[in-house]
């Protein structure tokens, strides 16, 4: 497992939340996007309900595929963490990468109050990125 693998987990989580918001936005008729193609008249015949449902279904398929990929990645990280001997590193990775806490929040949870970026420094040292 590398730091890049862990970072990709956070990026995928962020992308999943964005797609989820996009799907939820489709149900809000005041904010939903127009379905006409550029240059197409809104008065032309068509079925806007079908287009909206089709768009939501496409987004839902993408969302479900991303959730499956996220579950697979989380399983790999958890399997790697079980083999890891250092409980400090396991705790940092769980809080920051699996639970989505910021570095500041992770440091507070692992080390207590007033420890701003200690968790990040510890993890980077573990991966050989800092001295």
C-alpha positions in Angstrom: 0.0 0.0 0.0 1.3 3.4 -0.9 0.4 7.0 0.1 -0.9 7.5 -3.4 -3.3 4.5 -3.0 -4.6 6.1 0.2 -5.0 9.5 -1.5 -6.9 7.9 -4.4 -9.4 6.6 -1.8 -10.1 10.1 -0.6 -10.5 11.4 -4.1 -12.9 8.6 -5.0 -14.9 9.4 -1.9 -15.1 13.1 -2.9 -16.2 12.1 -6.4 -18.9 9.8 -5.0 -20.3 12.7 -2.9 -20.3 15.0 -6.0 -22.2 12.5 -8.1 -24.6 11.9 -5.2 -25.3 15.7 -5.0 -25.7 15.8 -8.8 -28.4 13.1 -8.6 -30.1 14.8 -5.7 -30.0 18.1 -7.7 -31.9 16.4 -10.5 -34.9 15.9 -8.2 -35.0 19.6 -7.4 -37.0 21.1 -10.3 -36.0 24.7 -9.4 -32.2 23.9 -9.8 -32.2 21.1 -12.3 -30.2 21.7 -15.5 -31.9 22.3 -18.8 -31.9 19.2 -21.0 -32.0 20.9 -24.3 -28.9 20.6 -26.3 -27.1 23.8 -27.2 -28.9 25.5 -30.1 -32.0 23.4 -29.6 -35.3 25.3 -29.2 -37.1 24.5 -25.9 -40.3 24.4 -28.0 -39.2 21.5 -30.1 -41.1 18.2 -29.4 -39.5 15.8 -27.0 -40.1 14.2 -23.7 -38.2 16.1 -21.0 -39.4 13.6 -18.3 -37.8 10.7 -20.2 -34.6 12.7 -20.6 -34.5 13.6 -16.9 -35.2 10.0 -15.9 -32.5 8.7 -18.4 -30.0 11.2 -17.0 -30.7 10.1 -13.4 -30.4 6.5 -14.4 -27.0 7.1 -16.0 -25.8 8.9 -12.9 -27.2 6.2 -10.7 -25.3 3.5 -12.6 -22.1 5.6 -12.3 -22.7 6.1 -8.6 -23.3 2.4 -8.0 -20.1 1.5 -9.9 -18.1 4.0 -7.9 -19.6 2.6 -4.6 -18.5 -0.9 -5.6 -15.0 0.4 -6.4 -14.9 2.2 -3.1 -15.9 -0.9 -1.2 -13.2 -2.9 -2.9 -10.5 -0.3 -2.1 -11.6 0.0 1.5 -11.4 -3.8 1.8 -7.8 -3.8 0.5 -6.8 -1.0 2.9 -8.4 -2.8 5.8 -6.7 -6.1 4.9 -3.4 -4.1 4.8 -4.1 -2.4 8.1 -4.7 -5.8 9.8 -1.1 -6.8 8.9 0.4 -3.5 10.0 2.1 -3.7 13.4 2.0 0.0 14.3 -1.3 1.0 16.1 -0.5 4.7 15.7 -0.2 4.4 11.9 -3.4 2.3 11.8 -5.3 4.8 13.8 -4.1 7.7 11.6 -5.0 5.9 8.4 -8.4 4.9 9.7 -9.3 8.4 10.9 -7.9 10.3 7.9 -8.4 8.1 4.9 -11.3 5.8 5.9 -13.3 8.2 8.0 -12.5 11.3 6.0 -11.2 13.5 8.8 -8.9 16.4 8.1 -5.3 16.3 9.2 -6.1 18.7 12.0 -9.1 16.5 13.2 -7.0 13.4 12.9 -4.2 14.8 15.0 -6.6 15.8 17.7 -8.3 12.4 17.7 -5.0 10.5 17.8 -2.8 12.8 19.9 -5.2 15.1 21.8 -5.7 18.8 21.8 -3.3 21.3 20.3 -1.5 18.9 18.0 -2.1 20.4 14.5 -0.3 18.3 11.9 1.4 15.7 14.0 -0.6 12.9 12.3 0.4 14.0 8.9 4.1 14.2 9.8 4.0 10.8 11.4 2.4 9.2 8.4 4.7 10.9 5.9 7.7 9.6 8.0 6.3 6.1 8.0 6.1 6.2 4.2 9.6 7.8 3.9 8.4 11.2 2.6 9.7 13.4 5.5 12.6 13.2 7.8 
